[in-house]
Structure formats: structure tokens, C-alpha cells
């Protein structure tokens, strides 16, 4: 069974050696989307599932294009 790790900390994920990872630029505790936004969460989960089917070999850590709208620019 294939697995994929959804992470908000790509630096830590790369050190663990997980076979497949998806990085999303969201705050800790919210790797699948903003609260009360089921459409956004559904899109993210579908993206993760599509990537899981495409990634046949272990190793890649892919960044998804989603951004947390409530985060302030630093």
C-alpha cells in the first residue's frame, strides 16, 4: 500500500527519510486546510491522492501550490 506524508515542516520530513512527502505552506496543525473551508480541504486531499498515484518511486518531497490566506507576510 502506497503512503504519502502531508507535512508543514519539509526540513524535518526530509531528515526522517519518509518514502513520499507533500509539503504545504500552512501553519502547524492545519496540513489539510483552513478550518470551516471544506471545499479547500477537499481540493487539497484530492491533490494529495492524485500525487500518491503518480509517485511510483520513493523519495520526492513535492510542494503543493496552496497558500494559507490568513498568514501575514513576514
ZABADREN-949199 format. One record per atom (N, C-alpha, C, O, CB): residue in three letters; atom name; chain; x, y negated, z. Coordinates in Angstrom, 2 decimals. Each point is the difference from the previous one (the first is absolute). Last residue first. Glycine has a CB too. Layout:
N
{rest=ALA; atom=CA; kette=A; u=X; v=Y; w=Z}
...
***
This chain:
74
{rest=UNK; atom=N; kette=A; u=5.79; v=-37.94; w=6.12}
{rest=UNK; atom=CA; kette=A; u=1.12; v=-0.29; w=0.91}
{rest=UNK; atom=C; kette=A; u=1.10; v=-0.67; w=-0.79}
{rest=UNK; atom=O; kette=A; u=1.04; v=-0.34; w=0.56}
{rest=UNK; atom=CB; kette=A; u=-1.61; v=2.30; w=0.91}
{rest=UNK; atom=N; kette=A; u=-5.14; v=-1.35; w=-1.86}
{rest=UNK; atom=CA; kette=A; u=1.30; v=0.06; w=-0.67}
{rest=UNK; atom=C; kette=A; u=1.08; v=-0.43; w=0.99}
{rest=UNK; atom=O; kette=A; u=-0.16; v=-0.94; w=0.77}
{rest=UNK; atom=CB; kette=A; u=-0.90; v=0.46; w=-3.02}
{rest=UNK; atom=N; kette=A; u=-3.51; v=2.84; w=3.84}
{rest=UNK; atom=CA; kette=A; u=0.53; v=-1.32; w=-0.31}
{rest=UNK; atom=C; kette=A; u=1.37; v=0.17; w=-0.66}
{rest=UNK; atom=O; kette=A; u=0.77; v=0.89; w=0.37}
{rest=UNK; atom=CB; kette=A; u=-2.03; v=-1.94; w=1.56}
{rest=UNK; atom=N; kette=A; u=-3.11; v=4.54; w=-1.90}
{rest=UNK; atom=CA; kette=A; u=1.36; v=-0.26; w=0.47}
{rest=UNK; atom=C; kette=A; u=0.44; v=-1.40; w=-0.42}
{rest=UNK; atom=O; kette=A; u=-0.26; v=-0.43; w=-1.12}
{rest=UNK; atom=CB; kette=A; u=0.81; v=2.89; w=0.99}
{rest=UNK; atom=N; kette=A; u=-4.77; v=-0.28; w=-1.06}
{rest=UNK; atom=CA; kette=A; u=-0.01; v=-0.78; w=1.24}
{rest=UNK; atom=C; kette=A; u=1.39; v=-0.33; w=0.51}
{rest=UNK; atom=O; kette=A; u=0.14; v=-0.78; w=0.94}
{rest=UNK; atom=CB; kette=A; u=-2.28; v=1.85; w=-0.39}
{rest=UNK; atom=N; kette=A; u=1.16; v=1.69; w=-4.48}
{rest=UNK; atom=CA; kette=A; u=-0.40; v=-1.39; w=-0.24}
{rest=UNK; atom=C; kette=A; u=0.09; v=-0.86; w=1.25}
{rest=UNK; atom=O; kette=A; u=0.17; v=-1.22; w=-0.10}
{rest=UNK; atom=CB; kette=A; u=-1.68; v=2.03; w=-1.67}
{rest=UNK; atom=N; kette=A; u=4.27; v=3.61; w=-0.03}
{rest=UNK; atom=CA; kette=A; u=-0.89; v=-0.35; w=1.11}
{rest=UNK; atom=C; kette=A; u=-0.32; v=-1.48; w=-0.11}
{rest=UNK; atom=O; kette=A; u=0.90; v=-0.83; w=0.11}
{rest=UNK; atom=CB; kette=A; u=0.07; v=2.65; w=1.39}
{rest=UNK; atom=N; kette=A; u=0.36; v=1.46; w=-5.74}
{rest=UNK; atom=CA; kette=A; u=0.54; v=-0.94; w=0.99}
{rest=UNK; atom=C; kette=A; u=-1.09; v=-0.34; w=1.03}
{rest=UNK; atom=O; kette=A; u=-1.18; v=-0.09; w=-0.33}
{rest=UNK; atom=CB; kette=A; u=2.79; v=-0.87; w=-1.39}
{rest=UNK; atom=N; kette=A; u=-0.09; v=4.94; w=-2.51}
{rest=UNK; atom=CA; kette=A; u=-0.99; v=-0.67; w=0.87}
{rest=UNK; atom=C; kette=A; u=0.69; v=-0.91; w=1.01}
{rest=UNK; atom=O; kette=A; u=1.10; v=0.30; w=0.47}
{rest=UNK; atom=CB; kette=A; u=-2.66; v=1.65; w=-0.75}
{rest=UNK; atom=N; kette=A; u=3.49; v=1.17; w=-3.23}
{rest=UNK; atom=CA; kette=A; u=-0.07; v=-1.45; w=-0.23}
{rest=UNK; atom=C; kette=A; u=-0.95; v=-0.75; w=0.92}
{rest=UNK; atom=O; kette=A; u=-0.18; v=-1.21; w=-0.16}
{rest=UNK; atom=CB; kette=A; u=0.74; v=1.72; w=-2.16}
{rest=UNK; atom=N; kette=A; u=2.61; v=4.05; w=3.33}
{rest=UNK; atom=CA; kette=A; u=-1.27; v=-0.33; w=-0.65}
{rest=UNK; atom=C; kette=A; u=-0.15; v=-1.52; w=-0.06}
{rest=UNK; atom=O; kette=A; u=0.55; v=-0.70; w=0.84}
{rest=UNK; atom=CB; kette=A; u=-1.60; v=2.86; w=-0.01}
{rest=UNK; atom=N; kette=A; u=5.62; v=1.05; w=-0.64}
{rest=UNK; atom=CA; kette=A; u=-0.74; v=-1.10; w=0.62}
{rest=UNK; atom=C; kette=A; u=-1.28; v=-0.25; w=-0.80}
{rest=UNK; atom=O; kette=A; u=0.04; v=-0.19; w=-1.21}
{rest=UNK; atom=CB; kette=A; u=2.11; v=-0.84; w=2.08}
{rest=UNK; atom=N; kette=A; u=1.04; v=5.64; w=-0.10}
{rest=UNK; atom=CA; kette=A; u=-0.59; v=-0.93; w=-0.93}
{rest=UNK; atom=C; kette=A; u=-0.77; v=-1.07; w=0.75}
{rest=UNK; atom=O; kette=A; u=-0.75; v=0.30; w=0.93}
{rest=UNK; atom=CB; kette=A; u=0.60; v=1.49; w=-2.68}
{rest=UNK; atom=N; kette=A; u=4.07; v=2.23; w=2.14}
{rest=UNK; atom=CA; kette=A; u=-0.77; v=-0.86; w=0.91}
{rest=UNK; atom=C; kette=A; u=-0.51; v=-1.15; w=-0.86}
{rest=UNK; atom=O; kette=A; u=0.78; v=-0.86; w=-0.43}
{rest=UNK; atom=CB; kette=A; u=0.61; v=1.49; w=2.54}
{rest=UNK; atom=N; kette=A; u=0.67; v=4.72; w=-3.25}
{rest=UNK; atom=CA; kette=A; u=-0.30; v=-1.42; w=-0.24}
{rest=UNK; atom=C; kette=A; u=-0.77; v=-0.65; w=1.13}
{rest=UNK; atom=O; kette=A; u=-0.84; v=0.62; w=0.66}
{rest=UNK; atom=CB; kette=A; u=0.83; v=-0.11; w=-3.07}
{rest=UNK; atom=N; kette=A; u=1.50; v=4.33; w=2.57}
{rest=UNK; atom=CA; kette=A; u=0.98; v=-1.07; w=0.02}
{rest=UNK; atom=C; kette=A; u=-0.49; v=-1.42; w=-0.16}
{rest=UNK; atom=O; kette=A; u=0.47; v=-0.87; w=0.73}
{rest=UNK; atom=CB; kette=A; u=0.95; v=2.54; w=-1.58}
{rest=UNK; atom=N; kette=A; u=-2.90; v=3.73; w=-0.89}
{rest=UNK; atom=CA; kette=A; u=0.19; v=-0.75; w=1.23}
{rest=UNK; atom=C; kette=A; u=0.95; v=-1.17; w=-0.20}
{rest=UNK; atom=O; kette=A; u=0.85; v=0.01; w=-0.89}
{rest=UNK; atom=CB; kette=A; u=-1.28; v=2.07; w=2.19}
{rest=UNK; atom=N; kette=A; u=-2.72; v=-0.12; w=-5.31}
{rest=UNK; atom=CA; kette=A; u=1.29; v=0.24; w=0.66}
{rest=UNK; atom=C; kette=A; u=0.10; v=-0.81; w=1.29}
{rest=UNK; atom=O; kette=A; u=-0.50; v=-1.12; w=0.05}
{rest=UNK; atom=CB; kette=A; u=1.57; v=1.57; w=-2.28}
{rest=UNK; atom=N; kette=A; u=-4.94; v=-0.75; w=-0.54}
{rest=UNK; atom=CA; kette=A; u=0.26; v=1.44; w=0.05}
{rest=UNK; atom=C; kette=A; u=1.27; v=0.34; w=0.77}
{rest=UNK; atom=O; kette=A; u=0.12; v=1.08; w=0.58}
{rest=UNK; atom=CB; kette=A; u=-1.31; v=-0.86; w=-2.75}
{rest=UNK; atom=N; kette=A; u=-2.57; v=-4.32; w=1.55}
{rest=UNK; atom=CA; kette=A; u=1.34; v=0.21; w=0.56}
{rest=UNK; atom=C; kette=A; u=0.24; v=1.49; w=0.20}
{rest=UNK; atom=O; kette=A; u=-0.39; v=0.58; w=1.02}
{rest=UNK; atom=CB; kette=A; u=0.32; v=-2.83; w=0.12}
{rest=UNK; atom=N; kette=A; u=-4.18; v=0.60; w=-2.71}
{rest=UNK; atom=CA; kette=A; u=1.04; v=-0.30; w=-0.97}
{rest=UNK; atom=C; kette=A; u=1.40; v=0.36; w=0.48}
{rest=UNK; atom=O; kette=A; u=0.86; v=0.38; w=-0.79}
{rest=UNK; atom=CB; kette=A; u=-2.31; v=-2.21; w=-0.04}
{rest=UNK; atom=N; kette=A; u=-2.50; v=2.27; w=3.59}
{rest=UNK; atom=CA; kette=A; u=-0.11; v=0.93; w=-1.13}
{rest=UNK; atom=C; kette=A; u=1.15; v=-0.19; w=-0.99}
{rest=UNK; atom=O; kette=A; u=0.46; v=0.96; w=-0.61}
{rest=UNK; atom=CB; kette=A; u=-2.94; v=-0.96; w=0.88}
{rest=UNK; atom=N; kette=A; u=2.12; v=-2.95; w=3.35}
{rest=UNK; atom=CA; kette=A; u=0.32; v=1.32; w=0.53}
{rest=UNK; atom=C; kette=A; u=-0.07; v=1.04; w=-1.12}
{rest=UNK; atom=O; kette=A; u=0.81; v=0.93; w=-0.02}
{rest=UNK; atom=CB; kette=A; u=-1.69; v=-1.59; w=2.29}
{rest=UNK; atom=N; kette=A; u=-0.50; v=-3.76; w=-3.17}
{rest=UNK; atom=CA; kette=A; u=1.46; v=0.13; w=0.06}
{rest=UNK; atom=C; kette=A; u=0.41; v=1.39; w=0.48}
{rest=UNK; atom=O; kette=A; u=0.98; v=0.56; w=-0.48}
{rest=UNK; atom=CB; kette=A; u=-0.79; v=-3.01; w=0.91}
{rest=UNK; atom=N; kette=A; u=-4.76; v=1.44; w=-0.39}
{rest=UNK; atom=CA; kette=A; u=0.49; v=0.07; w=-1.39}
{rest=UNK; atom=C; kette=A; u=1.51; v=0.18; w=-0.03}
{rest=UNK; atom=O; kette=A; u=0.52; v=0.80; w=-0.77}
{rest=UNK; atom=CB; kette=A; u=-2.43; v=-2.25; w=0.03}
{rest=UNK; atom=N; kette=A; u=-0.12; v=0.73; w=4.92}
{rest=UNK; atom=CA; kette=A; u=-0.31; v=1.34; w=-0.51}
{rest=UNK; atom=C; kette=A; u=0.47; v=0.16; w=-1.45}
{rest=UNK; atom=O; kette=A; u=0.49; v=1.07; w=-0.37}
{rest=UNK; atom=CB; kette=A; u=-2.47; v=-0.97; w=1.90}
{rest=UNK; atom=N; kette=A; u=2.44; v=-4.34; w=0.49}
{rest=UNK; atom=CA; kette=A; u=0.88; v=0.95; w=0.66}
{rest=UNK; atom=C; kette=A; u=-0.24; v=1.41; w=-0.55}
{rest=UNK; atom=O; kette=A; u=0.95; v=0.73; w=-0.27}
{rest=UNK; atom=CB; kette=A; u=-0.94; v=-2.16; w=2.35}
{rest=UNK; atom=N; kette=A; u=-2.88; v=-1.98; w=-3.55}
{rest=UNK; atom=CA; kette=A; u=1.35; v=-0.21; w=-0.53}
{rest=UNK; atom=C; kette=A; u=0.98; v=1.02; w=0.59}
{rest=UNK; atom=O; kette=A; u=0.83; v=0.56; w=-0.72}
{rest=UNK; atom=CB; kette=A; u=-1.32; v=-3.01; w=0.44}
{rest=UNK; atom=N; kette=A; u=-3.87; v=2.37; w=2.01}
{rest=UNK; atom=CA; kette=A; u=0.01; v=0.57; w=-1.35}
{rest=UNK; atom=C; kette=A; u=1.37; v=-0.16; w=-0.65}
{rest=UNK; atom=O; kette=A; u=0.47; v=0.90; w=-0.69}
{rest=UNK; atom=CB; kette=A; u=-2.91; v=-1.40; w=0.46}
{rest=UNK; atom=N; kette=A; u=1.80; v=-1.52; w=4.42}
{rest=UNK; atom=CA; kette=A; u=0.01; v=1.46; w=0.11}
{rest=UNK; atom=C; kette=A; u=0.02; v=0.68; w=-1.36}
{rest=UNK; atom=O; kette=A; u=0.70; v=0.99; w=-0.19}
{rest=UNK; atom=CB; kette=A; u=-1.93; v=-1.19; w=2.35}
{rest=UNK; atom=N; kette=A; u=0.78; v=-4.49; w=-2.07}
{rest=UNK; atom=CA; kette=A; u=1.33; v=0.40; w=0.47}
{rest=UNK; atom=C; kette=A; u=0.09; v=1.52; w=0.10}
{rest=UNK; atom=O; kette=A; u=0.98; v=0.59; w=-0.45}
{rest=UNK; atom=CB; kette=A; u=-0.76; v=-2.76; w=1.71}
{rest=UNK; atom=N; kette=A; u=-4.39; v=0.30; w=-2.36}
{rest=UNK; atom=CA; kette=A; u=0.95; v=-0.18; w=-1.10}
{rest=UNK; atom=C; kette=A; u=1.40; v=0.46; w=0.40}
{rest=UNK; atom=O; kette=A; u=0.70; v=0.64; w=-0.78}
{rest=UNK; atom=CB; kette=A; u=-2.05; v=-2.58; w=-0.05}
{rest=UNK; atom=N; kette=A; u=-1.99; v=1.95; w=4.18}
{rest=UNK; atom=CA; kette=A; u=-0.26; v=1.04; w=-0.99}
{rest=UNK; atom=C; kette=A; u=1.00; v=-0.10; w=-1.17}
{rest=UNK; atom=O; kette=A; u=0.53; v=1.01; w=-0.45}
{rest=UNK; atom=CB; kette=A; u=-2.97; v=-1.02; w=1.10}
{rest=UNK; atom=N; kette=A; u=2.50; v=-3.36; w=2.61}
{rest=UNK; atom=CA; kette=A; u=0.51; v=1.24; w=0.56}
{rest=UNK; atom=C; kette=A; u=-0.17; v=1.15; w=-0.99}
{rest=UNK; atom=O; kette=A; u=0.89; v=0.83; w=-0.15}
{rest=UNK; atom=CB; kette=A; u=-1.42; v=-1.66; w=2.46}
{rest=UNK; atom=N; kette=A; u=-1.37; v=-3.33; w=-3.42}
{rest=UNK; atom=CA; kette=A; u=1.45; v=-0.07; w=-0.04}
{rest=UNK; atom=C; kette=A; u=0.61; v=1.31; w=0.49}
{rest=UNK; atom=O; kette=A; u=0.93; v=0.53; w=-0.62}
{rest=UNK; atom=CB; kette=A; u=-1.02; v=-3.03; w=0.98}
{rest=UNK; atom=N; kette=A; u=-4.52; v=2.10; w=0.03}
{rest=UNK; atom=CA; kette=A; u=0.37; v=0.08; w=-1.42}
{rest=UNK; atom=C; kette=A; u=1.51; v=-0.05; w=-0.17}
{rest=UNK; atom=O; kette=A; u=0.56; v=0.74; w=-0.82}
{rest=UNK; atom=CB; kette=A; u=-2.73; v=-1.83; w=0.20}
{rest=UNK; atom=N; kette=A; u=0.24; v=0.56; w=5.00}
{rest=UNK; atom=CA; kette=A; u=0.01; v=1.37; w=-0.50}
{rest=UNK; atom=C; kette=A; u=0.37; v=0.12; w=-1.48}
{rest=UNK; atom=O; kette=A; u=0.59; v=1.00; w=-0.39}
{rest=UNK; atom=CB; kette=A; u=-2.31; v=-0.50; w=2.08}
{rest=UNK; atom=N; kette=A; u=2.32; v=-3.92; w=2.39}
{rest=UNK; atom=CA; kette=A; u=0.11; v=-0.15; w=-1.46}
{rest=UNK; atom=C; kette=A; u=0.06; v=1.39; w=-0.63}
{rest=UNK; atom=O; kette=A; u=1.04; v=0.44; w=-0.48}
{rest=UNK; atom=CB; kette=A; u=0.17; v=-2.68; w=0.72}
{rest=UNK; atom=N; kette=A; u=-1.11; v=1.12; w=4.60}
{rest=UNK; atom=CA; kette=A; u=-1.29; v=-0.42; w=-0.55}
{rest=UNK; atom=C; kette=A; u=0.06; v=-0.30; w=-1.50}
{rest=UNK; atom=O; kette=A; u=-0.81; v=-0.77; w=-0.51}
{rest=UNK; atom=CB; kette=A; u=0.26; v=-0.16; w=2.74}
{rest=UNK; atom=N; kette=A; u=5.29; v=1.02; w=-0.05}
{rest=UNK; atom=CA; kette=A; u=-1.25; v=0.44; w=0.64}
{rest=UNK; atom=C; kette=A; u=-1.21; v=-0.59; w=-0.71}
{rest=UNK; atom=O; kette=A; u=0.03; v=-1.13; w=-0.48}
{rest=UNK; atom=CB; kette=A; u=1.17; v=1.31; w=2.67}
{rest=UNK; atom=N; kette=A; u=3.32; v=0.65; w=-5.01}
{rest=UNK; atom=CA; kette=A; u=-0.51; v=-0.92; w=1.01}
{rest=UNK; atom=C; kette=A; u=-1.30; v=0.53; w=0.60}
{rest=UNK; atom=O; kette=A; u=-0.77; v=0.67; w=-0.69}
{rest=UNK; atom=CB; kette=A; u=1.84; v=-2.60; w=-0.52}
{rest=UNK; atom=N; kette=A; u=2.57; v=5.45; w=-0.84}
{rest=UNK; atom=CA; kette=A; u=-0.78; v=-1.18; w=-0.37}
{rest=UNK; atom=C; kette=A; u=-0.47; v=-0.81; w=1.17}
{rest=UNK; atom=O; kette=A; u=0.14; v=0.37; w=1.17}
{rest=UNK; atom=CB; kette=A; u=-0.84; v=0.85; w=-3.15}
{rest=UNK; atom=N; kette=A; u=3.64; v=2.78; w=1.90}
{rest=UNK; atom=CA; kette=A; u=-0.98; v=0.30; w=-1.05}
{rest=UNK; atom=C; kette=A; u=-0.88; v=-1.19; w=-0.33}
{rest=UNK; atom=O; kette=A; u=-0.87; v=0.11; w=-0.87}
{rest=UNK; atom=CB; kette=A; u=0.88; v=2.26; w=1.61}
{rest=UNK; atom=N; kette=A; u=3.48; v=-2.25; w=2.74}
{rest=UNK; atom=CA; kette=A; u=0.62; v=0.40; w=-1.26}
{rest=UNK; atom=C; kette=A; u=-0.99; v=0.25; w=-1.14}
{rest=UNK; atom=O; kette=A; u=0.41; v=0.07; w=-1.16}
{rest=UNK; atom=CB; kette=A; u=1.37; v=0.91; w=2.53}
{rest=UNK; atom=N; kette=A; u=-1.42; v=-3.13; w=3.56}
{rest=UNK; atom=CA; kette=A; u=-1.00; v=-0.18; w=-1.05}
{rest=UNK; atom=C; kette=A; u=0.51; v=0.46; w=-1.36}
{rest=UNK; atom=O; kette=A; u=-0.07; v=-0.76; w=-0.96}
{rest=UNK; atom=CB; kette=A; u=-0.86; v=-1.17; w=2.24}
{rest=UNK; atom=N; kette=A; u=3.47; v=1.88; w=2.93}
{rest=UNK; atom=CA; kette=A; u=-1.31; v=0.44; w=0.43}
{rest=UNK; atom=C; kette=A; u=-1.08; v=-0.12; w=-1.06}
{rest=UNK; atom=O; kette=A; u=-1.14; v=0.39; w=0.23}
{rest=UNK; atom=CB; kette=A; u=1.82; v=-1.04; w=2.02}
{rest=UNK; atom=N; kette=A; u=3.55; v=-2.51; w=-2.66}
{rest=UNK; atom=CA; kette=A; u=-0.04; v=1.27; w=0.71}
{rest=UNK; atom=C; kette=A; u=-1.43; v=0.31; w=0.45}
{rest=UNK; atom=O; kette=A; u=-0.73; v=-0.88; w=0.44}
{rest=UNK; atom=CB; kette=A; u=3.11; v=0.54; w=0.33}
{rest=UNK; atom=N; kette=A; u=-2.13; v=-2.93; w=-4.92}
{rest=UNK; atom=CA; kette=A; u=0.54; v=0.05; w=1.36}
{rest=UNK; atom=C; kette=A; u=-0.13; v=1.40; w=0.61}
{rest=UNK; atom=O; kette=A; u=-0.81; v=0.82; w=-0.43}
{rest=UNK; atom=CB; kette=A; u=0.24; v=-3.24; w=0.71}
{rest=UNK; atom=N; kette=A; u=1.25; v=1.87; w=-5.58}
{rest=UNK; atom=CA; kette=A; u=-1.06; v=-0.32; w=0.95}
{rest=UNK; atom=C; kette=A; u=0.62; v=0.06; w=1.39}
{rest=UNK; atom=O; kette=A; u=1.05; v=0.61; w=0.19}
{rest=UNK; atom=CB; kette=A; u=-2.89; v=0.30; w=-1.72}
{rest=UNK; atom=N; kette=A; u=3.41; v=0.22; w=-3.46}
{rest=UNK; atom=CA; kette=A; u=0.38; v=-1.17; w=0.83}
{rest=UNK; atom=C; kette=A; u=-1.18; v=-0.48; w=0.83}
{rest=UNK; atom=O; kette=A; u=-0.59; v=-1.05; w=-0.27}
{rest=UNK; atom=CB; kette=A; u=2.29; v=0.38; w=-1.46}
{rest=UNK; atom=N; kette=A; u=-0.23; v=5.72; w=-0.18}
{rest=UNK; atom=CA; kette=A; u=-0.99; v=-1.05; w=-0.21}
{rest=UNK; atom=C; kette=A; u=0.32; v=-1.14; w=0.96}
{rest=UNK; atom=O; kette=A; u=0.26; v=0.23; w=1.18}
{rest=UNK; atom=CB; kette=A; u=-2.03; v=1.44; w=-1.92}
{rest=UNK; atom=N; kette=A; u=3.95; v=3.28; w=-1.53}
{rest=UNK; atom=CA; kette=A; u=0.17; v=-1.17; w=0.86}
{rest=UNK; atom=C; kette=A; u=-1.05; v=-1.03; w=-0.36}
{rest=UNK; atom=O; kette=A; u=-0.24; v=-0.29; w=-1.17}
{rest=UNK; atom=CB; kette=A; u=2.72; v=0.73; w=1.39}
{rest=UNK; atom=N; kette=A; u=-1.71; v=5.16; w=-0.68}
{rest=UNK; atom=CA; kette=A; u=-0.61; v=-1.17; w=-0.62}
{rest=UNK; atom=C; kette=A; u=0.10; v=-1.14; w=1.01}
{rest=UNK; atom=O; kette=A; u=-0.46; v=0.12; w=1.13}
{rest=UNK; atom=CB; kette=A; u=-1.13; v=1.29; w=-2.55}
{rest=UNK; atom=N; kette=A; u=4.18; v=3.76; w=0.48}
{rest=UNK; atom=CA; kette=A; u=-0.51; v=-1.09; w=0.82}
{rest=UNK; atom=C; kette=A; u=-0.57; v=-1.12; w=-0.84}
{rest=UNK; atom=O; kette=A; u=0.44; v=-0.26; w=-1.12}
{rest=UNK; atom=CB; kette=A; u=1.22; v=0.84; w=2.84}
{rest=UNK; atom=N; kette=A; u=0.41; v=4.98; w=-1.37}
{rest=UNK; atom=CA; kette=A; u=-0.64; v=-1.02; w=-0.83}
{rest=UNK; atom=C; kette=A; u=-0.56; v=-1.08; w=0.90}
{rest=UNK; atom=O; kette=A; u=-0.61; v=0.29; w=1.03}
{rest=UNK; atom=CB; kette=A; u=0.05; v=1.41; w=-2.83}
{rest=UNK; atom=N; kette=A; u=3.38; v=1.67; w=3.72}
{rest=UNK; atom=CA; kette=A; u=0.06; v=0.39; w=-1.40}
{rest=UNK; atom=C; kette=A; u=-0.59; v=-1.04; w=-0.96}
{rest=UNK; atom=O; kette=A; u=0.55; v=-0.22; w=-1.08}
{rest=UNK; atom=CB; kette=A; u=-0.66; v=2.55; w=1.85}
{rest=UNK; atom=N; kette=A; u=2.63; v=-3.56; w=3.93}
{rest=UNK; atom=CA; kette=A; u=-1.30; v=0.57; w=-0.39}
{rest=UNK; atom=C; kette=A; u=0.01; v=0.28; w=-1.50}
{rest=UNK; atom=O; kette=A; u=0.63; v=-0.73; w=-0.75}
{rest=UNK; atom=CB; kette=A; u=-1.81; v=-0.52; w=2.63}
{rest=UNK; atom=N; kette=A; u=4.76; v=-0.49; w=1.32}
{rest=UNK; atom=CA; kette=A; u=0.12; v=0.99; w=-1.07}
{rest=UNK; atom=C; kette=A; u=-1.33; v=0.64; w=-0.37}
{rest=UNK; atom=O; kette=A; u=-0.03; v=1.16; w=-0.41}
{rest=UNK; atom=CB; kette=A; u=2.32; v=-0.74; w=1.19}
{rest=UNK; atom=N; kette=A; u=-0.78; v=-4.00; w=2.52}
{rest=UNK; atom=CA; kette=A; u=-0.56; v=1.27; w=0.45}
{rest=UNK; atom=C; kette=A; u=0.11; v=1.09; w=-1.05}
{rest=UNK; atom=O; kette=A; u=-0.05; v=1.19; w=0.32}
{rest=UNK; atom=CB; kette=A; u=-1.50; v=-2.45; w=1.13}
{rest=UNK; atom=N; kette=A; u=2.89; v=-3.35; w=-2.18}
{rest=UNK; atom=CA; kette=A; u=0.93; v=0.68; w=0.90}
{rest=UNK; atom=C; kette=A; u=-0.51; v=1.37; w=0.44}
{rest=UNK; atom=O; kette=A; u=0.80; v=0.87; w=0.34}
{rest=UNK; atom=CB; kette=A; u=-0.03; v=-3.10; w=0.44}
{rest=UNK; atom=N; kette=A; u=-3.47; v=-0.68; w=-3.43}
{rest=UNK; atom=CA; kette=A; u=1.13; v=0.50; w=-0.79}
{rest=UNK; atom=C; kette=A; u=0.99; v=0.76; w=0.87}
{rest=UNK; atom=O; kette=A; u=0.62; v=0.96; w=-0.47}
{rest=UNK; atom=CB; kette=A; u=-0.91; v=-2.88; w=-1.11}
{rest=UNK; atom=N; kette=A; u=-3.37; v=-0.23; w=3.69}
{rest=UNK; atom=CA; kette=A; u=-0.43; v=1.15; w=-0.80}
{rest=UNK; atom=C; kette=A; u=1.14; v=0.59; w=-0.81}
{rest=UNK; atom=O; kette=A; u=0.14; v=1.22; w=-0.08}
{rest=UNK; atom=CB; kette=A; u=-2.42; v=-2.21; w=-0.04}
{rest=UNK; atom=N; kette=A; u=2.90; v=-3.02; w=2.56}
{rest=UNK; atom=CA; kette=A; u=-0.06; v=1.15; w=0.89}
{rest=UNK; atom=C; kette=A; u=-0.35; v=1.25; w=-0.80}
{rest=UNK; atom=O; kette=A; u=0.57; v=1.07; w=0.24}
{rest=UNK; atom=CB; kette=A; u=-1.26; v=-2.55; w=1.69}
{rest=UNK; atom=N; kette=A; u=0.66; v=-2.55; w=-4.28}
{rest=UNK; atom=CA; kette=A; u=1.36; v=0.24; w=0.50}
{rest=UNK; atom=C; kette=A; u=0.05; v=1.23; w=0.88}
{rest=UNK; atom=O; kette=A; u=0.93; v=0.81; w=-0.11}
{rest=UNK; atom=CB; kette=A; u=-0.47; v=-3.26; w=0.01}
{rest=UNK; atom=N; kette=A; u=-4.64; v=0.77; w=-1.58}
{rest=UNK; atom=CA; kette=A; u=0.77; v=0.80; w=-0.95}
{rest=UNK; atom=C; kette=A; u=1.42; v=0.31; w=0.47}
{rest=UNK; atom=O; kette=A; u=0.55; v=1.05; w=-0.34}
{rest=UNK; atom=CB; kette=A; u=-1.91; v=-2.06; w=-1.46}
{rest=UNK; atom=N; kette=A; u=-3.38; v=-0.31; w=4.05}
{rest=UNK; atom=CA; kette=A; u=1.42; v=-0.16; w=0.36}
{rest=UNK; atom=C; kette=A; u=0.87; v=0.85; w=-0.93}
{rest=UNK; atom=O; kette=A; u=0.42; v=1.09; w=0.39}
{rest=UNK; atom=CB; kette=A; u=-1.05; v=-1.54; w=2.03}
{rest=UNK; atom=N; kette=A; u=-4.09; v=0.50; w=-2.49}
{rest=UNK; atom=CA; kette=A; u=0.19; v=-1.45; w=-0.01}
{rest=UNK; atom=C; kette=A; u=1.45; v=-0.33; w=0.38}
{rest=UNK; atom=O; kette=A; u=0.39; v=-1.17; w=0.04}
{rest=UNK; atom=CB; kette=A; u=-2.84; v=0.80; w=0.56}
{rest=UNK; atom=N; kette=A; u=-0.11; v=5.02; w=-2.93}
{rest=UNK; atom=CA; kette=A; u=0.80; v=-0.68; w=1.02}
{rest=UNK; atom=C; kette=A; u=-0.02; v=-1.51; w=-0.16}
{rest=UNK; atom=O; kette=A; u=-0.16; v=-0.52; w=-1.10}
{rest=UNK; atom=CB; kette=A; u=1.60; v=2.53; w=1.20}
{rest=UNK; atom=N; kette=A; u=-3.44; v=3.29; w=-1.52}
{rest=UNK; atom=CA; kette=A; u=-0.32; v=-1.41; w=-0.22}
{rest=UNK; atom=C; kette=A; u=0.67; v=-0.76; w=1.13}
{rest=UNK; atom=O; kette=A; u=-0.27; v=0.25; w=1.17}
{rest=UNK; atom=CB; kette=A; u=-1.96; v=0.25; w=-2.34}
{rest=UNK; atom=N; kette=A; u=3.24; v=4.52; w=-1.17}
{rest=UNK; atom=CA; kette=A; u=-0.03; v=-0.83; w=1.21}
{rest=UNK; atom=C; kette=A; u=-0.32; v=-1.43; w=-0.40}
{rest=UNK; atom=O; kette=A; u=0.67; v=-0.57; w=-0.85}
{rest=UNK; atom=CB; kette=A; u=0.99; v=2.08; w=2.02}
{rest=UNK; atom=N; kette=A; u=-2.78; v=3.53; w=-3.45}
{rest=UNK; atom=CA; kette=A; u=0.60; v=-1.30; w=-0.22}
{rest=UNK; atom=C; kette=A; u=-0.18; v=-0.80; w=1.29}
{rest=UNK; atom=O; kette=A; u=-1.07; v=0.02; w=0.61}
{rest=UNK; atom=CB; kette=A; u=0.60; v=0.03; w=-3.13}
{rest=UNK; atom=N; kette=A; u=0.25; v=5.48; w=0.38}
{rest=UNK; atom=CA; kette=A; u=-0.32; v=-1.03; w=0.98}
{rest=UNK; atom=C; kette=A; u=0.66; v=-1.30; w=-0.41}
{rest=UNK; atom=O; kette=A; u=0.98; v=0.00; w=-0.74}
{rest=UNK; atom=CB; kette=A; u=-1.20; v=1.72; w=2.58}
{rest=UNK; atom=N; kette=A; u=-1.34; v=3.62; w=-3.89}
{rest=UNK; atom=CA; kette=A; u=0.75; v=-1.26; w=-0.07}
{rest=UNK; atom=C; kette=A; u=-0.46; v=-0.96; w=1.07}
{rest=UNK; atom=O; kette=A; u=-1.18; v=-0.02; w=0.38}
{rest=UNK; atom=CB; kette=A; u=1.51; v=0.34; w=-2.84}
{rest=UNK; atom=N; kette=A; u=-0.44; v=5.18; w=2.41}
{rest=UNK; atom=CA; kette=A; u=-0.84; v=-1.17; w=0.00}
{rest=UNK; atom=C; kette=A; u=0.89; v=-1.24; w=0.00}
{rest=UNK; atom=O; kette=A; u=0.88; v=-0.15; w=0.85}
{rest=UNK; atom=CB; kette=A; u=-2.73; v=1.40; w=0.36}
***
